[in-house]
Amino acid sequence: MATSIYKKTRNAHGLTREQVCDIASDMSYPLQHERLERIENNKYPIEPHEVLLLSEIYGEPTLCNHYCSNECPIGKKYVPEVRVKDLTQIVLEMLSSLNAMKRNQERLIEITSDGVIDDEEIKDFVFIQNELERISITVETLQLWVEQMLADKKINIQKYNKLKCEQ
């Protein structure tokens, strides 16, 4: 049986199940040792609120994306799996995608202006749709990077949240 991501993450942080359950209790959310063991051994499916809790305890926002893209029935269809990358790589990918869209902007207008995508337009439309998906994934990657930096205390969370609220 493959080791679950939840067990791997707990082990990577050097925590025992008892320690995780104690931390959860301190956060006013009881998590039973037996339940955590069953989740980690793929005997019980994890609940979304448990993913959020473990993500917060471990400081690993990637657990939420993993759950949504791999375990949630709706997320499996609509949420791409995102990997944390270096900020420079994220920015370069974003610029590349935005430049590709800028080159295809007029074609997208031509294709969609009549509200119909005909057989001659579909190839270009699918290409543009894929470029838009790349932009979306890059935005999600940047968001995950920010969440990881906040969890690692590499970004001032109070200042960040204050500025986010002002927007």
PyRosetta script that sets phi, psi and omega in degrees:
from pyrosetta import init, pose_from_sequence

init()
pose = pose_from_sequence("MATSIYKKTRNAHGLTREQVCDIASDMSYPLQHERLERIENNKYPIEPHEVLLLSEIYGEPTLCNHYCSNECPIGKKYVPEVRVKDLTQIVLEMLSSLNAMKRNQERLIEITSDGVIDDEEIKDFVFIQNELERISITVETLQLWVEQMLADKKINIQKYNKLKCEQ")
pose.set_psi(1, 132.8)
pose.set_omega(1, -179.6)
pose.set_phi(2, -70.7)
pose.set_psi(2, 142.2)
pose.set_omega(2, 177.4)
pose.set_phi(3, -71.8)
pose.set_psi(3, 133.4)
pose.set_omega(3, -178.2)
pose.set_phi(4, -72.8)
pose.set_psi(4, 157.3)
pose.set_omega(4, 178.4)
pose.set_phi(5, -62.8)
pose.set_psi(5, -29.3)
pose.set_omega(5, -178.6)
pose.set_phi(6, -70.4)
pose.set_psi(6, -38.7)
pose.set_omega(6, 176.9)
pose.set_phi(7, -70.9)
pose.set_psi(7, -43.2)
pose.set_omega(7, 178.4)
pose.set_phi(8, -59.0)
pose.set_psi(8, -41.9)
pose.set_omega(8, -178.0)
pose.set_phi(9, -67.8)
pose.set_psi(9, -43.4)
pose.set_omega(9, 177.9)
pose.set_phi(10, -60.1)
pose.set_psi(10, -46.7)
pose.set_omega(10, 179.7)
pose.set_phi(11, -62.5)
pose.set_psi(11, -39.3)
pose.set_omega(11, 179.6)
pose.set_phi(12, -62.5)
pose.set_psi(12, -28.1)
pose.set_omega(12, 179.1)
pose.set_phi(13, -92.7)
pose.set_psi(13, 3.0)
pose.set_omega(13, 175.9)
pose.set_phi(14, 65.4)
pose.set_psi(14, 32.1)
pose.set_omega(14, -179.1)
pose.set_phi(15, -107.7)
pose.set_psi(15, 147.2)
pose.set_omega(15, 172.6)
pose.set_phi(16, -89.0)
pose.set_psi(16, 165.4)
pose.set_omega(16, 176.3)
pose.set_phi(17, -60.7)
pose.set_psi(17, -39.2)
pose.set_omega(17, 179.9)
pose.set_phi(18, -61.0)
pose.set_psi(18, -42.5)
pose.set_omega(18, 178.9)
pose.set_phi(19, -63.1)
pose.set_psi(19, -42.2)
pose.set_omega(19, 179.3)
pose.set_phi(20, -62.7)
pose.set_psi(20, -43.6)
pose.set_omega(20, -180.0)
pose.set_phi(21, -65.5)
pose.set_psi(21, -36.9)
pose.set_omega(21, 176.7)
pose.set_phi(22, -65.1)
pose.set_psi(22, -43.7)
pose.set_omega(22, 178.6)
pose.set_phi(23, -62.3)
pose.set_psi(23, -43.3)
pose.set_omega(23, 179.2)
pose.set_phi(24, -60.8)
pose.set_psi(24, -40.9)
pose.set_omega(24, 178.8)
pose.set_phi(25, -64.4)
pose.set_psi(25, -39.9)
pose.set_omega(25, 177.3)
pose.set_phi(26, -63.4)
pose.set_psi(26, -25.4)
pose.set_omega(26, 179.6)
pose.set_phi(27, -91.2)
pose.set_psi(27, 13.5)
pose.set_omega(27, 179.7)
pose.set_phi(28, 64.7)
pose.set_psi(28, 28.3)
pose.set_omega(28, 174.0)
pose.set_phi(29, -134.7)
pose.set_psi(29, 103.4)
pose.set_omega(29, -179.0)
pose.set_phi(30, -70.1)
pose.set_psi(30, 135.3)
pose.set_omega(30, 174.9)
pose.set_phi(31, -130.1)
pose.set_psi(31, 118.1)
pose.set_omega(31, -176.4)
pose.set_phi(32, -76.4)
pose.set_psi(32, 140.9)
pose.set_omega(32, 179.6)
pose.set_phi(33, -54.3)
pose.set_psi(33, -44.6)
pose.set_omega(33, -177.8)
pose.set_phi(34, -63.9)
pose.set_psi(34, -39.8)
pose.set_omega(34, 179.6)
pose.set_phi(35, -64.4)
pose.set_psi(35, -46.7)
pose.set_omega(35, 179.0)
pose.set_phi(36, -60.9)
pose.set_psi(36, -42.0)
pose.set_omega(36, 178.7)
pose.set_phi(37, -60.8)
pose.set_psi(37, -43.6)
pose.set_omega(37, -179.8)
pose.set_phi(38, -67.0)
pose.set_psi(38, -38.0)
pose.set_omega(38, 176.4)
pose.set_phi(39, -62.9)
pose.set_psi(39, -48.6)
pose.set_omega(39, -177.8)
pose.set_phi(40, -63.8)
pose.set_psi(40, -28.0)
pose.set_omega(40, -179.5)
pose.set_phi(41, -99.1)
pose.set_psi(41, 17.5)
pose.set_omega(41, 176.3)
pose.set_phi(42, 57.0)
pose.set_psi(42, 32.3)
pose.set_omega(42, 177.7)
pose.set_phi(43, -95.1)
pose.set_psi(43, -26.1)
pose.set_omega(43, 176.7)
pose.set_phi(44, -129.2)
pose.set_psi(44, 140.3)
pose.set_omega(44, 173.9)
pose.set_phi(45, -72.1)
pose.set_psi(45, 142.8)
pose.set_omega(45, 179.4)
pose.set_phi(46, -79.3)
pose.set_psi(46, 144.8)
pose.set_omega(46, 178.2)
pose.set_phi(47, -90.4)
pose.set_psi(47, 151.2)
pose.set_omega(47, -179.1)
pose.set_phi(48, -53.7)
pose.set_psi(48, -41.8)
pose.set_omega(48, -179.7)
pose.set_phi(49, -65.8)
pose.set_psi(49, -28.0)
pose.set_omega(49, 176.8)
pose.set_phi(50, -72.8)
pose.set_psi(50, -36.1)
pose.set_omega(50, 176.0)
pose.set_phi(51, -62.3)
pose.set_psi(51, -46.2)
pose.set_omega(51, 178.7)
pose.set_phi(52, -59.8)
pose.set_psi(52, -43.0)
pose.set_omega(52, 179.7)
pose.set_phi(53, -62.1)
pose.set_psi(53, -50.8)
pose.set_omega(53, -179.8)
pose.set_phi(54, -64.1)
pose.set_psi(54, -37.8)
pose.set_omega(54, 177.7)
pose.set_phi(55, -59.0)
pose.set_psi(55, -42.2)
pose.set_omega(55, 179.9)
pose.set_phi(56, -70.7)
pose.set_psi(56, -43.2)
pose.set_omega(56, -179.8)
pose.set_phi(57, -60.6)
pose.set_psi(57, -44.7)
pose.set_omega(57, -176.7)
pose.set_phi(58, -84.8)
pose.set_psi(58, -12.8)
pose.set_omega(58, -174.8)
pose.set_phi(59, 66.7)
pose.set_psi(59, 38.6)
pose.set_omega(59, -175.5)
pose.set_phi(60, -126.4)
pose.set_psi(60, 83.9)
pose.set_omega(60, 179.1)
pose.set_phi(61, -62.7)
pose.set_psi(61, -16.5)
pose.set_omega(61, 179.0)
pose.set_phi(62, -63.8)
pose.set_psi(62, -23.8)
pose.set_omega(62, 178.2)
pose.set_phi(63, -61.6)
pose.set_psi(63, -36.8)
pose.set_omega(63, -179.9)
pose.set_phi(64, -66.2)
pose.set_psi(64, -45.1)
pose.set_omega(64, 178.7)
pose.set_phi(65, -65.1)
pose.set_psi(65, -40.3)
pose.set_omega(65, 178.1)
pose.set_phi(66, -59.0)
pose.set_psi(66, -47.3)
pose.set_omega(66, -179.3)
pose.set_phi(67, -59.9)
pose.set_psi(67, -50.2)
pose.set_omega(67, -176.9)
pose.set_phi(68, -61.5)
pose.set_psi(68, -42.3)
pose.set_omega(68, -174.7)
pose.set_phi(69, -85.5)
pose.set_psi(69, -16.7)
pose.set_omega(69, -175.6)
pose.set_phi(70, -120.8)
pose.set_psi(70, -23.8)
pose.set_omega(70, -173.2)
pose.set_phi(71, -119.0)
pose.set_psi(71, -33.5)
pose.set_omega(71, -179.9)
pose.set_phi(72, -75.3)
pose.set_psi(72, 128.1)
pose.set_omega(72, -177.9)
pose.set_phi(73, -58.4)
pose.set_psi(73, -39.2)
pose.set_omega(73, 179.2)
pose.set_phi(74, -74.1)
pose.set_psi(74, -45.1)
pose.set_omega(74, -179.1)
pose.set_phi(75, -61.1)
pose.set_psi(75, -35.7)
pose.set_omega(75, 178.8)
pose.set_phi(76, -56.6)
pose.set_psi(76, -32.3)
pose.set_omega(76, -178.8)
pose.set_phi(77, -85.0)
pose.set_psi(77, -33.8)
pose.set_omega(77, -169.3)
pose.set_phi(78, -117.0)
pose.set_psi(78, -13.2)
pose.set_omega(78, -174.8)
pose.set_phi(79, -111.7)
pose.set_psi(79, 117.8)
pose.set_omega(79, 177.9)
pose.set_phi(80, -76.3)
pose.set_psi(80, 148.8)
pose.set_omega(80, 174.8)
pose.set_phi(81, -75.3)
pose.set_psi(81, 133.1)
pose.set_omega(81, -176.5)
pose.set_phi(82, -118.2)
pose.set_psi(82, 138.1)
pose.set_omega(82, 177.5)
pose.set_phi(83, -109.8)
pose.set_psi(83, 140.1)
pose.set_omega(83, 175.5)
pose.set_phi(84, -68.1)
pose.set_psi(84, 131.3)
pose.set_omega(84, 179.5)
pose.set_phi(85, -126.4)
pose.set_psi(85, 172.6)
pose.set_omega(85, 174.4)
pose.set_phi(86, -67.4)
pose.set_psi(86, 141.1)
pose.set_omega(86, -177.8)
pose.set_phi(87, -56.2)
pose.set_psi(87, -40.9)
pose.set_omega(87, 179.4)
pose.set_phi(88, -60.2)
pose.set_psi(88, -43.6)
pose.set_omega(88, 179.2)
pose.set_phi(89, -64.3)
pose.set_psi(89, -40.5)
pose.set_omega(89, 178.7)
pose.set_phi(90, -61.7)
pose.set_psi(90, -47.1)
pose.set_omega(90, -178.2)
pose.set_phi(91, -63.8)
pose.set_psi(91, -43.3)
pose.set_omega(91, 178.8)
pose.set_phi(92, -63.1)
pose.set_psi(92, -41.4)
pose.set_omega(92, 176.9)
pose.set_phi(93, -63.5)
pose.set_psi(93, -40.3)
pose.set_omega(93, 179.3)
pose.set_phi(94, -64.1)
pose.set_psi(94, -46.6)
pose.set_omega(94, 179.8)
pose.set_phi(95, -62.8)
pose.set_psi(95, -41.0)
pose.set_omega(95, 177.8)
pose.set_phi(96, -60.9)
pose.set_psi(96, -46.2)
pose.set_omega(96, 179.6)
pose.set_phi(97, -65.6)
pose.set_psi(97, -42.3)
pose.set_omega(97, 179.3)
pose.set_phi(98, -64.8)
pose.set_psi(98, -39.2)
pose.set_omega(98, 177.1)
pose.set_phi(99, -64.0)
pose.set_psi(99, -40.9)
pose.set_omega(99, 177.9)
pose.set_phi(100, -63.2)
pose.set_psi(100, -39.3)
pose.set_omega(100, 178.7)
pose.set_phi(101, -69.0)
pose.set_psi(101, -36.9)
pose.set_omega(101, 179.0)
pose.set_phi(102, -60.9)
pose.set_psi(102, -40.9)
pose.set_omega(102, 178.6)
pose.set_phi(103, -66.3)
pose.set_psi(103, -26.8)
pose.set_omega(103, -176.7)
pose.set_phi(104, -103.1)
pose.set_psi(104, 4.5)
pose.set_omega(104, -176.8)
pose.set_phi(105, -59.3)
pose.set_psi(105, -48.3)
pose.set_omega(105, -179.3)
pose.set_phi(106, -64.8)
pose.set_psi(106, -37.7)
pose.set_omega(106, 179.4)
pose.set_phi(107, -65.7)
pose.set_psi(107, -39.0)
pose.set_omega(107, 177.8)
pose.set_phi(108, -62.8)
pose.set_psi(108, -41.0)
pose.set_omega(108, 177.6)
pose.set_phi(109, -62.9)
pose.set_psi(109, -45.6)
pose.set_omega(109, 178.1)
pose.set_phi(110, -58.0)
pose.set_psi(110, -45.3)
pose.set_omega(110, -176.2)
pose.set_phi(111, -66.1)
pose.set_psi(111, -42.7)
pose.set_omega(111, -170.3)
pose.set_phi(112, -95.4)
pose.set_psi(112, -8.9)
pose.set_omega(112, -174.0)
pose.set_phi(113, -61.1)
pose.set_psi(113, -30.4)
pose.set_omega(113, 179.9)
pose.set_phi(114, -94.7)
pose.set_psi(114, 1.2)
pose.set_omega(114, 177.8)
pose.set_phi(115, 76.4)
pose.set_psi(115, 8.2)
pose.set_omega(115, -178.5)
pose.set_phi(116, -131.3)
pose.set_psi(116, 140.0)
pose.set_omega(116, 175.4)
pose.set_phi(117, -111.3)
pose.set_psi(117, 105.6)
pose.set_omega(117, -176.9)
pose.set_phi(118, -87.8)
pose.set_psi(118, 176.6)
pose.set_omega(118, -174.6)
pose.set_phi(119, -60.3)
pose.set_psi(119, -31.9)
pose.set_omega(119, 179.3)
pose.set_phi(120, -76.9)
pose.set_psi(120, -19.8)
pose.set_omega(120, -177.5)
pose.set_phi(121, -96.5)
pose.set_psi(121, -18.0)
pose.set_omega(121, -169.8)
pose.set_phi(122, -62.5)
pose.set_psi(122, -38.0)
pose.set_omega(122, 179.8)
pose.set_phi(123, -61.0)
pose.set_psi(123, -48.2)
pose.set_omega(123, 178.8)
pose.set_phi(124, -65.0)
pose.set_psi(124, -38.7)
pose.set_omega(124, -179.3)
pose.set_phi(125, -63.6)
pose.set_psi(125, -44.2)
pose.set_omega(125, 178.8)
pose.set_phi(126, -62.7)
pose.set_psi(126, -40.8)
pose.set_omega(126, 177.7)
pose.set_phi(127, -60.4)
pose.set_psi(127, -46.2)
pose.set_omega(127, -179.6)
pose.set_phi(128, -65.7)
pose.set_psi(128, -40.8)
pose.set_omega(128, 177.7)
pose.set_phi(129, -60.0)
pose.set_psi(129, -40.5)
pose.set_omega(129, 176.9)
pose.set_phi(130, -64.7)
pose.set_psi(130, -38.2)
pose.set_omega(130, 176.5)
pose.set_phi(131, -63.9)
pose.set_psi(131, -40.8)
pose.set_omega(131, 177.9)
pose.set_phi(132, -64.3)
pose.set_psi(132, -37.6)
pose.set_omega(132, 176.8)
pose.set_phi(133, -64.1)
pose.set_psi(133, -39.4)
pose.set_omega(133, 177.0)
pose.set_phi(134, -61.6)
pose.set_psi(134, -40.8)
pose.set_omega(134, 177.7)
pose.set_phi(135, -62.7)
pose.set_psi(135, -45.3)
pose.set_omega(135, -179.9)
pose.set_phi(136, -59.6)
pose.set_psi(136, -44.7)
pose.set_omega(136, 179.5)
pose.set_phi(137, -65.5)
pose.set_psi(137, -37.7)
pose.set_omega(137, 178.6)
pose.set_phi(138, -66.6)
pose.set_psi(138, -38.7)
pose.set_omega(138, 176.0)
pose.set_phi(139, -62.7)
pose.set_psi(139, -44.6)
pose.set_omega(139, 177.8)
pose.set_phi(140, -62.8)
pose.set_psi(140, -38.1)
pose.set_omega(140, 178.0)
pose.set_phi(141, -64.0)
pose.set_psi(141, -42.4)
pose.set_omega(141, 177.7)
pose.set_phi(142, -63.6)
pose.set_psi(142, -42.0)
pose.set_omega(142, 178.6)
pose.set_phi(143, -62.1)
pose.set_psi(143, -43.3)
pose.set_omega(143, 178.7)
pose.set_phi(144, -64.4)
pose.set_psi(144, -38.8)
pose.set_omega(144, 177.4)
pose.set_phi(145, -60.7)
pose.set_psi(145, -45.7)
pose.set_omega(145, -179.9)
pose.set_phi(146, -61.9)
pose.set_psi(146, -45.9)
pose.set_omega(146, 179.8)
pose.set_phi(147, -60.5)
pose.set_psi(147, -38.4)
pose.set_omega(147, 178.2)
pose.set_phi(148, -67.8)
pose.set_psi(148, -40.5)
pose.set_omega(148, 178.5)
pose.set_phi(149, -64.7)
pose.set_psi(149, -38.0)
pose.set_omega(149, 176.6)
pose.set_phi(150, -65.7)
pose.set_psi(150, -44.1)
pose.set_omega(150, 179.2)
pose.set_phi(151, -63.0)
pose.set_psi(151, -36.2)
pose.set_omega(151, 179.4)
pose.set_phi(152, -83.3)
pose.set_psi(152, 1.0)
pose.set_omega(152, -179.4)
pose.set_phi(153, 61.2)
pose.set_psi(153, 33.2)
pose.set_omega(153, 177.1)
pose.set_phi(154, -94.8)
pose.set_psi(154, -7.7)
pose.set_omega(154, 172.6)
pose.set_phi(155, -127.1)
pose.set_psi(155, 135.7)
pose.set_omega(155, 179.4)
pose.set_phi(156, -65.7)
pose.set_psi(156, 107.2)
pose.set_omega(156, -173.7)
pose.set_phi(157, -66.9)
pose.set_psi(157, -37.1)
pose.set_omega(157, 179.6)
pose.set_phi(158, -65.0)
pose.set_psi(158, -47.1)
pose.set_omega(158, -179.9)
pose.set_phi(159, -64.9)
pose.set_psi(159, -42.2)
pose.set_omega(159, 178.9)
pose.set_phi(160, -59.9)
pose.set_psi(160, -50.2)
pose.set_omega(160, -178.6)
pose.set_phi(161, -64.1)
pose.set_psi(161, -38.0)
pose.set_omega(161, 178.6)
pose.set_phi(162, -62.1)
pose.set_psi(162, -47.7)
pose.set_omega(162, -179.7)
pose.set_phi(163, -66.1)
pose.set_psi(163, -36.6)
pose.set_omega(163, 177.5)
pose.set_phi(164, -62.9)
pose.set_psi(164, -39.4)
pose.set_omega(164, 179.7)
pose.set_phi(165, -68.7)
pose.set_psi(165, -29.9)
pose.set_omega(165, -179.9)
pose.set_phi(166, -74.0)
pose.set_psi(166, -20.5)
pose.set_omega(166, -176.7)
pose.set_phi(167, -72.6)
pose.dump_pdb("model.pdb")
